[in-house]
Every structure is written in structure tokens, then in C-alpha cells.
Amino acid sequence: MTEPILGADPEVLDAYAVDASATIAMVEPAATAYGVAWEALASAPAAPPIAAPCSGAGSIRSALAELTTVSRSVQGYADALRALDADASGQLEADELPDAAYLELFLQVRGDHTPHDRIRFDWNPFDIEVTDETPAERIAHLKQQTDRLWALSEALVDVNNDGTNGEPRQIRLDLNDPAVLDGYSREELQQVLKFHGLDGRDGPLHFLVHGFTTGTDPLETAGDHVADRYRDRDESDTTVVTIDWDSGNGPQDWRSATGNADEAAAPFSAILDALNTANPAADVKISAHSLGNKVALSAITDMDSDGPLKIDYLAIQPAIPRYGYEDDPTDFGALVSDRIDVLTITTNDGDDALNKYIDYGTIHALGEAEPDDDAIQDLIEAREALGVQTTIRDHESGLGGETGEGHLGLDPDLEQDDDSGKERDGDPLNEVYSDQIAR
């Protein structure tokens, strides 16, 4: 009788792995390595012989061939197949066939896995025996952890471009549900960031945070245009990460949007903390527009103080109080910290949208202050004392989008019409983005 691979003993599979690995070494280290490994394993001399797990073996090989990160561990492959055999039938049914990305995550978890200890109490409570987990227990733990991380990945991460086409990678983080990270540890979040290459080890990370009443589509358009600028500079190793949060749909949503900004800051802060722990040397840039500065600055302010992660920050006409860094340091204290080692703020006293800021029951916005305003000068002085860089860009222009003359946006390619009679300031967003990207 032919024994399916899913029912084979792991120790037996280890022996077959020698033959399979020898075969793999004869081919190019490409995505086909898994297919070669499977063929070598399936045809290796054995008693009983190893057979393909089901008629869907071809589909499995095809899915595995698509993996962007190839593992040569035949044992890992076998463990993954066992884990997916939910009913332990020794055959993979149609609804058990794996997603290639899920298998890649399983193999990452497997590589990082620390075996659980098994503790057995004898009749004497002081007689405790500690042994390693069994192979079956290990696979169960791997499957359980992979399922948890897969669920978080599905809820949090949307990959718009994985970079396999040679372009900068583009990823959207969905914080519309601010409770998306509830129940997950920092270590688990780090695993998901690592899985998607968001630990800064593959290249720079550029986060974009949209403002009031901006939805997913214009956010992703802005991400496309920022990615274009990295591509034009032949910097395809950069990952552009858009932060999507619930910013409301119209002016009447202002108060709820400000509350949502506070809530969205918490998971963003957790993401930055996980990044800081995983790779404090990461090259991180953040560009935030209008009310998005409340999200981003609160997130940076709330980060754990430990860890040397530095951030290059671009605040495009921030819809935050002018003296927020003094009056509300729990939200905006990062402005006067060395965590933000390079700060650029764009302002425009002709910003019609921010000129209405006071109408919402708040004080004047930082983004519509003139460069010689006391709040601006005090901020520069406080940052100079820390030895960090500050640049103020005064647009003094009627350029802007649909949200009001002079308010600009997050998209560096936004079409702008200046019919206000004010002096045109060129393409200020293009300039400030170019400066930030070039650093």
C-alpha cells in the first residue's frame, strides 16, 4: 500500500530529505526548487514508497513555484502539507489546497519557531519532567501561529505591488478599524511586518498619512505618484506604505474625524514601535497631510522612548494647534524631540480650509501660520536646542484641490489651479517631496 506523504513519519521524511537536497543542488536556486524537491522526495527509494498527497499535487506544485522566497527545506514543505491536512486524512482536499503566501508565512514561522516545552507531573508534585514537544504538537503550534498571523495580515495589509516587477513596493495598512491589532503581541506584529518586508531591512520605508475626508482611492493614487518618484531615481528598493484611516466624508464629520485620528494613532504607534524594536536603523520617512498630522504625530509621540529609530517627517499644512507641542505634548510632543531628526513644515496663510479651522472650536492651525509667527519661531528654537533640523516652506499661494483654495493635499501630482490672484509658488508639493525623497 502506498503511504501518502502527509501520513509519513517525520523521521522517515528526514532520511528522504538527503536525496531531495542533493537533487535541489543540481538546479538553479529559483522558485522551481520546491517542485524539484517534491519530485525528488516522491521518487526517493523507500519502503513504503512516498506518493503525492492527492490529485491536487500539481496545483500544490504550481502554488509553491510562485513563492517569492524559496526555502530548500523538504522537511518544512512536508510540515506545511501536514498542517494543511485539517482532517488528518493523509490527503489534501480541494478546500485544503494552500495559498502560496500562506505557505510562505508558514515557513517563516517554522524558521523562527522556538519549541514548546512539555511538562509532565508525576504522582509527586515535585517530580516534574520537561521534554521537547512532539512532532505532531510542533506542527499544531506552527499551524496555530500561522493562522493567527495570517488573520492579522489579511485585516491589516493590502499589497498593491509586491516589487517583483522591479518597481518600488506599495503596501496599504488599513487602520479604519483601530482595534485591528487588539490581542496581538509586539512579537506577532513584528512577524507580520517581516513577512511583508516592512521591517526596513529590504530598503527605505516611506509612510503616507492622508488628511480629513480623504478616502482609499485618492490615498493610493498619492502612493502611486510617490512610488513613481522613487522609480525615476532608480530607488526600487523603497517601500511606499499608505496609512488608511477613517477621516469622515464631509465637513460635518470633523469632530468624529478628530476622534478617529486619535484612535488610529494607537495602532500606527504600535507599528512604529515594532519597527523600532526589529530594526532601529531603518530608514523611515513620513509624509502627512492636514489632519493626518494628528494621526502621525500622536503615533510618534506615543512610541516607547527606548530605541534610536529616527524619522524624516514632512508635515503638509498640518491641521493641528499652533502651540500643540507645548499645550498638548501627549499628542504633539514629538515635534520637539530628536525622534524626528529632520522636520519640514509647509504653511500657507491663504489656506481657505485651515482658515476655517477656528470655526470648529479650535485655535489657529499650525499649517496656516506665517513663517515669522511666534509659534513657528518657538518651535524652530526648541528644535535647534536639540540639534535637529527644521525647514519651513511658505507656499503663500491659492493653489489647492477640491477641499479649499491653498490647501494642497498628499498627492505630489495633484492638479492645481490658482485663480486667487496670489503669486504662484510653482509646484510646492513636488519640491518638498523631492527634497524628502532625496535625503
C-alpha positions as CSV (number, residue, x, y, z in Angstrom):
1,M,0.0,0.0,0.0
2,T,1.3,3.5,-0.9
3,E,1.6,5.8,2.1
4,P,0.7,9.4,1.5
5,I,3.4,11.9,2.4
6,L,1.1,13.5,5.0
7,G,0.9,10.3,6.9
8,A,4.7,9.6,6.8
9,D,6.7,9.7,9.9
10,P,8.8,12.9,10.2
11,E,11.9,10.8,11.0
12,V,11.4,8.9,7.7
13,L,11.0,12.1,5.8
14,D,14.2,13.4,7.3
15,A,16.0,10.5,5.6
16,Y,14.4,11.2,2.3
17,A,15.4,14.8,2.5
18,V,19.0,13.9,1.9
19,D,18.2,12.6,-1.6
20,A,15.9,15.6,-2.3
21,S,18.5,18.1,-1.2
22,A,21.1,16.6,-3.4
23,T,18.8,17.0,-6.3
24,I,18.0,20.6,-5.5
25,A,21.7,21.4,-5.5
26,M,21.8,20.5,-9.2
27,V,19.4,23.2,-10.3
28,E,19.3,26.9,-10.2
29,P,18.1,28.3,-6.8
30,A,14.8,29.6,-8.3
31,A,11.2,29.2,-7.4
32,T,11.2,25.7,-9.1
33,A,13.3,24.4,-6.2
34,Y,10.2,23.3,-4.4
35,G,8.9,21.4,-7.4
36,V,12.3,19.7,-7.8
37,A,12.3,18.9,-4.0
38,W,8.9,17.3,-4.3
39,E,9.8,15.2,-7.2
40,A,12.9,14.0,-5.5
41,L,11.1,13.2,-2.3
42,A,8.3,11.4,-4.1
43,S,10.6,9.3,-6.2
44,A,13.2,8.5,-3.5
45,P,13.6,4.8,-2.8
46,A,11.7,3.9,0.3
47,A,9.6,1.2,1.9
48,P,6.8,2.1,1.9
49,P,7.2,4.4,-1.1
50,I,6.1,8.1,-0.8
51,A,3.3,9.2,-3.0
52,A,1.8,12.6,-3.9
53,P,-0.8,13.5,-1.3
54,C,-3.7,13.8,-3.7
55,S,-4.7,14.5,-7.2
56,G,-4.2,18.2,-6.5
57,A,-0.4,17.7,-6.2
58,G,0.1,19.6,-9.5
59,S,-1.8,22.6,-8.1
60,I,0.3,22.5,-5.0
61,R,3.5,22.4,-7.0
62,S,2.2,25.3,-9.1
63,A,1.4,27.4,-6.0
64,L,4.7,26.6,-4.4
65,A,6.5,27.7,-7.6
66,E,5.1,31.1,-7.1
67,L,6.7,31.7,-3.8
68,T,8.9,34.8,-3.9
69,T,11.1,33.4,-1.1
70,V,12.3,29.9,-1.7
71,S,13.0,27.6,1.2
72,R,15.0,24.4,0.4
73,S,13.8,22.6,3.5
74,V,12.0,19.5,2.3
75,Q,11.0,18.8,5.9
76,G,9.5,22.3,6.1
77,Y,7.5,21.5,2.9
78,A,6.2,18.3,4.5
79,D,5.3,20.0,7.7
80,A,3.3,22.6,5.8
81,L,1.4,19.9,4.0
82,R,0.6,18.1,7.2
83,A,-0.6,21.4,8.8
84,L,-2.9,22.0,6.0
85,D,-4.4,18.5,6.2
86,A,-7.1,19.7,8.6
87,D,-9.0,16.4,8.8
88,A,-5.8,14.4,9.2
89,S,-6.9,12.2,6.3
90,G,-3.5,12.0,4.7
91,Q,-4.9,13.6,1.6
92,L,-5.3,17.3,0.8
93,E,-8.9,18.0,-0.3
94,A,-9.8,20.8,-2.7
95,D,-10.7,23.2,0.2
96,E,-7.3,22.5,1.9
97,L,-5.1,23.4,-1.1
98,P,-2.7,26.1,0.1
99,D,-2.4,29.8,-0.8
100,A,1.2,30.4,-1.8
101,A,1.5,33.4,0.5
102,Y,0.1,31.3,3.4
103,L,2.8,28.6,2.8
104,E,5.5,31.3,2.7
105,L,4.2,32.6,6.1
106,F,4.1,29.1,7.5
107,L,7.7,28.5,6.5
108,Q,8.8,31.9,8.1
109,V,7.0,30.9,11.3
110,R,8.6,27.5,11.2
111,G,12.1,29.0,10.8
112,D,11.5,31.3,13.8
113,H,9.8,28.8,15.9
114,T,11.1,28.1,19.4
115,P,9.9,24.6,20.5
116,H,7.5,24.5,23.4
117,D,8.4,22.5,26.5
118,R,6.1,19.7,27.5
119,I,5.8,19.4,31.3
120,R,4.6,16.2,32.9
121,F,3.7,15.9,36.6
122,D,4.2,12.5,38.2
123,W,2.4,11.5,41.3
124,N,4.9,13.6,43.3
125,P,4.2,17.3,42.5
126,F,7.9,18.0,42.9
127,D,8.8,15.3,40.3
128,I,8.5,17.3,37.1
129,E,9.7,16.0,33.8
130,V,10.3,18.6,31.0
131,T,10.6,17.2,27.4
132,D,10.5,18.7,23.9
133,E,7.2,18.9,22.1
134,T,6.4,16.0,19.9
135,P,6.5,16.4,16.1
136,A,2.7,16.5,16.0
137,E,2.5,19.1,18.7
138,R,5.1,21.2,16.9
139,I,3.1,21.2,13.7
140,A,-0.1,22.1,15.6
141,H,1.7,25.1,17.2
142,L,3.1,26.2,13.8
143,K,-0.4,26.0,12.2
144,Q,-2.0,27.8,15.1
145,Q,0.6,30.7,15.0
146,T,0.5,30.9,11.2
147,D,-3.3,31.1,11.3
148,R,-3.1,34.0,13.8
149,L,-0.6,35.9,11.8
150,W,-2.5,35.2,8.5
151,A,-5.7,36.7,10.0
152,L,-3.8,39.8,11.1
153,S,-2.1,40.1,7.7
154,E,-5.4,39.8,5.9
155,A,-7.0,42.5,8.1
156,L,-4.1,44.9,8.2
157,V,-2.1,44.7,5.0
158,D,-3.1,45.2,1.4
159,V,-0.3,44.6,-1.1
160,N,-0.7,46.8,-4.2
161,N,2.7,46.0,-5.7
162,D,5.0,43.3,-4.2
163,G,8.0,44.7,-6.1
164,T,8.6,41.6,-8.2
165,N,8.2,43.8,-11.3
166,G,11.2,45.8,-10.4
167,E,9.1,48.8,-9.2
168,P,9.1,50.2,-5.6
169,R,6.8,48.1,-3.4
170,Q,3.4,49.6,-2.5
171,I,1.5,48.5,0.6
172,R,-1.6,49.9,2.3
173,L,-2.1,49.5,6.0
174,D,-5.8,49.5,6.9
175,L,-6.4,51.3,10.2
176,N,-10.0,52.1,9.6
177,D,-10.7,49.7,12.4
178,P,-8.3,51.0,15.1
179,A,-8.8,47.7,17.0
180,V,-7.1,45.8,14.3
181,L,-4.1,44.9,16.5
182,D,-6.1,44.1,19.6
183,G,-5.0,40.8,21.1
184,Y,-1.7,40.6,19.2
185,S,1.7,40.9,20.8
186,R,4.5,43.1,19.5
187,E,6.4,40.0,18.5
188,E,3.5,38.8,16.4
189,L,3.2,42.2,14.8
190,Q,6.9,42.1,14.0
191,Q,6.4,38.7,12.3
192,V,3.7,40.2,10.0
193,L,6.0,43.2,9.3
194,K,8.8,40.9,8.5
195,F,6.6,38.8,6.3
196,H,5.7,41.8,4.2
197,G,9.2,43.3,4.2
198,L,8.1,46.2,6.4
199,D,11.0,45.9,8.9
200,G,13.2,48.2,6.8
201,R,15.7,45.5,6.0
202,D,14.9,45.5,2.3
203,G,15.2,49.2,1.9
204,P,13.8,52.6,3.0
205,L,10.2,52.9,4.2
206,H,8.1,55.9,3.2
207,F,4.8,56.2,5.1
208,L,2.0,58.5,3.7
209,V,-0.9,59.6,6.0
210,H,-3.9,61.2,4.4
211,G,-6.0,64.1,5.9
212,F,-9.6,64.9,6.5
213,T,-12.3,63.3,4.2
214,T,-9.7,61.5,2.1
215,G,-10.6,58.0,1.1
216,T,-8.7,54.9,-0.1
217,D,-8.7,55.7,-3.8
218,P,-7.0,59.1,-3.6
219,L,-4.7,57.8,-1.0
220,E,-3.5,55.0,-3.2
221,T,-3.2,57.4,-6.1
222,A,-0.9,59.5,-4.0
223,G,1.1,56.4,-3.2
224,D,1.4,55.6,-6.9
225,H,2.9,59.0,-7.6
226,V,5.3,59.0,-4.7
227,A,6.4,55.5,-5.9
228,D,6.9,56.9,-9.4
229,R,9.4,59.4,-7.9
230,Y,11.4,56.7,-6.3
231,R,11.3,54.7,-9.6
232,D,12.5,57.7,-11.5
233,R,15.5,57.9,-9.2
234,D,16.2,54.2,-9.7
235,E,15.4,53.5,-6.0
236,S,13.2,50.5,-6.4
237,D,14.2,49.1,-3.0
238,T,11.9,51.6,-1.3
239,T,8.5,50.6,0.0
240,V,5.8,53.2,0.0
241,V,3.3,52.5,2.8
242,T,0.0,54.3,2.8
243,I,-1.9,54.6,6.1
244,D,-5.6,54.5,5.6
245,W,-7.9,55.6,8.5
246,D,-11.5,56.8,8.9
247,S,-11.3,60.5,8.2
248,G,-15.0,61.1,7.5
249,N,-16.9,62.0,4.4
250,G,-17.7,65.7,4.7
251,P,-17.3,68.9,6.8
252,Q,-19.9,67.8,9.3
253,D,-17.7,64.8,10.2
254,W,-14.9,67.0,11.5
255,R,-15.4,66.2,15.2
256,S,-15.7,62.5,14.7
257,A,-12.7,62.5,12.4
258,T,-10.5,64.2,15.0
259,G,-11.5,61.4,17.4
260,N,-10.8,58.8,14.8
261,A,-7.4,60.3,14.3
262,D,-6.6,59.7,18.0
263,E,-7.8,56.1,17.7
264,A,-5.9,55.4,14.5
265,A,-2.7,56.8,16.1
266,A,-2.6,53.9,18.6
267,P,-2.1,51.0,16.0
268,F,0.3,53.2,13.9
269,S,2.3,53.8,17.1
270,A,2.4,50.1,17.7
271,I,3.7,49.5,14.2
272,L,6.4,52.1,14.6
273,D,7.4,50.5,18.0
274,A,7.6,47.1,16.4
275,L,9.7,48.5,13.6
276,N,11.9,50.3,16.2
277,T,12.5,47.0,18.1
278,A,13.0,44.9,15.0
279,N,15.3,47.3,13.1
280,P,16.1,50.7,14.9
281,A,18.4,51.5,12.0
282,A,15.6,51.5,9.5
283,D,15.4,54.5,7.0
284,V,12.0,55.9,7.8
285,K,10.2,58.8,6.2
286,I,6.6,60.0,7.0
287,S,4.6,62.5,4.9
288,A,1.3,63.6,6.4
289,H,-1.3,66.0,5.2
290,S,-3.7,68.2,7.2
291,L,-5.5,66.2,9.9
292,G,-3.2,63.2,9.1
293,N,-0.6,65.0,11.1
294,K,-2.7,64.4,14.2
295,V,-2.5,60.7,13.4
296,A,1.2,60.5,12.7
297,L,2.5,62.9,15.3
298,S,0.4,61.3,18.0
299,A,1.7,57.9,16.9
300,I,5.3,59.1,17.1
301,T,4.7,60.8,20.4
302,D,3.2,57.7,21.9
303,M,6.1,55.5,20.9
304,D,8.2,53.8,23.6
305,S,11.1,56.0,24.5
306,D,13.6,53.2,24.1
307,G,15.2,52.6,20.7
308,P,17.1,55.0,18.4
309,L,14.7,55.0,15.4
310,K,14.9,58.4,13.6
311,I,12.2,59.8,11.3
312,D,12.3,62.3,8.5
313,Y,9.0,64.0,8.8
314,L,7.1,66.2,6.2
315,A,4.0,68.0,7.6
316,I,1.9,69.3,4.8
317,Q,-0.2,72.2,6.1
318,P,-0.8,70.4,9.4
319,A,-4.3,70.8,10.9
320,I,-3.1,70.9,14.4
321,P,-3.0,73.7,17.0
322,R,-0.1,76.1,16.5
323,Y,1.2,75.6,20.1
324,G,0.2,71.9,20.3
325,Y,3.7,70.8,21.0
326,E,3.5,72.9,24.3
327,D,-0.2,72.8,25.1
328,D,-0.8,69.2,24.2
329,P,2.5,67.4,24.4
330,T,0.8,64.0,24.8
331,D,-0.3,64.3,21.2
332,F,2.3,66.6,19.6
333,G,5.4,66.4,21.8
334,A,7.3,64.5,19.0
335,L,7.7,67.8,17.2
336,V,10.2,68.9,19.8
337,S,12.0,65.6,20.2
338,D,15.0,64.1,18.4
339,R,12.9,61.2,17.3
340,I,12.1,63.5,14.3
341,D,15.6,64.4,13.3
342,V,14.5,66.2,10.1
343,L,11.3,68.2,10.1
344,T,9.7,70.1,7.2
345,I,6.5,72.0,7.6
346,T,4.6,73.6,4.8
347,T,2.4,76.6,5.7
348,N,0.0,78.9,3.8
349,D,-1.8,81.8,5.5
350,G,-4.1,81.8,2.4
351,D,-5.3,78.2,3.1
352,D,-9.1,78.6,2.9
353,A,-9.7,75.2,4.5
354,L,-7.4,75.8,7.5
355,N,-8.7,79.3,7.9
356,K,-12.0,77.6,8.8
357,Y,-10.1,75.6,11.5
358,I,-11.1,78.0,14.2
359,D,-14.8,77.6,13.2
360,Y,-14.6,74.0,14.5
361,G,-13.9,75.3,18.1
362,T,-10.2,75.1,18.0
363,I,-7.4,77.6,17.9
364,H,-5.5,78.6,14.8
365,A,-3.8,75.8,12.9
366,L,-0.1,75.4,12.5
367,G,-0.5,74.9,8.8
368,E,-1.8,78.4,8.2
369,A,0.8,80.3,10.2
370,E,3.2,82.7,8.6
371,P,6.9,81.7,8.9
372,D,7.6,84.6,11.4
373,D,4.7,83.6,13.6
374,D,5.8,83.2,17.2
375,A,4.6,79.5,17.3
376,I,6.8,78.7,14.3
377,Q,9.8,80.5,15.7
378,D,9.5,79.0,19.1
379,L,9.3,75.5,17.5
380,I,12.4,76.2,15.5
381,E,14.3,77.4,18.6
382,A,13.2,74.4,20.6
383,R,14.4,72.0,17.9
384,E,17.7,73.9,17.5
385,A,18.4,73.3,21.1
386,L,18.2,69.6,20.4
387,G,20.5,69.9,17.4
388,V,17.9,68.7,14.9
389,Q,16.9,70.1,11.5
390,T,13.8,72.2,10.8
391,T,12.7,73.7,7.5
392,I,9.6,75.9,6.9
393,R,8.2,76.2,3.4
394,D,5.8,79.1,2.9
395,H,3.5,78.4,-0.1
396,E,1.7,81.8,0.0
397,S,-0.5,80.6,-2.8
398,G,-4.0,79.9,-3.8
399,L,-3.0,76.6,-5.2
400,G,-5.2,73.8,-3.9
401,G,-7.6,71.0,-4.5
402,E,-11.3,70.5,-4.0
403,T,-11.1,70.9,-0.3
404,G,-10.3,74.6,-0.5
405,E,-8.0,77.2,-2.1
406,G,-4.5,76.8,-0.9
407,H,-5.0,73.5,1.0
408,L,-3.0,71.3,-1.4
409,G,-3.1,67.6,-0.5
410,L,-1.0,64.5,-0.1
411,D,-0.6,63.8,-3.8
412,P,2.5,65.4,-5.3
413,D,0.9,65.2,-8.8
414,L,-2.4,66.9,-7.7
415,E,-3.6,69.2,-10.5
416,Q,-3.7,72.7,-9.0
417,D,-5.4,75.8,-10.3
418,D,-4.5,79.2,-8.9
419,D,-7.4,81.7,-9.6
420,S,-7.0,83.5,-6.3
421,G,-4.8,86.3,-7.7
422,K,-2.0,85.4,-5.3
423,E,1.5,84.9,-6.5
424,R,2.1,81.4,-7.8
425,D,4.7,79.4,-5.9
426,G,5.5,76.9,-8.6
427,D,4.8,73.3,-7.6
428,P,5.5,73.3,-3.9
429,L,4.5,69.7,-3.2
430,N,6.7,68.4,-5.9
431,E,9.6,70.4,-4.4
432,V,9.2,69.3,-0.8
433,Y,8.6,65.7,-1.8
434,S,11.7,65.8,-4.0
435,D,13.8,67.1,-1.1
436,Q,12.5,64.5,1.3
437,I,13.0,61.6,-1.2
438,A,16.5,62.8,-2.0
439,R,17.6,62.7,1.7
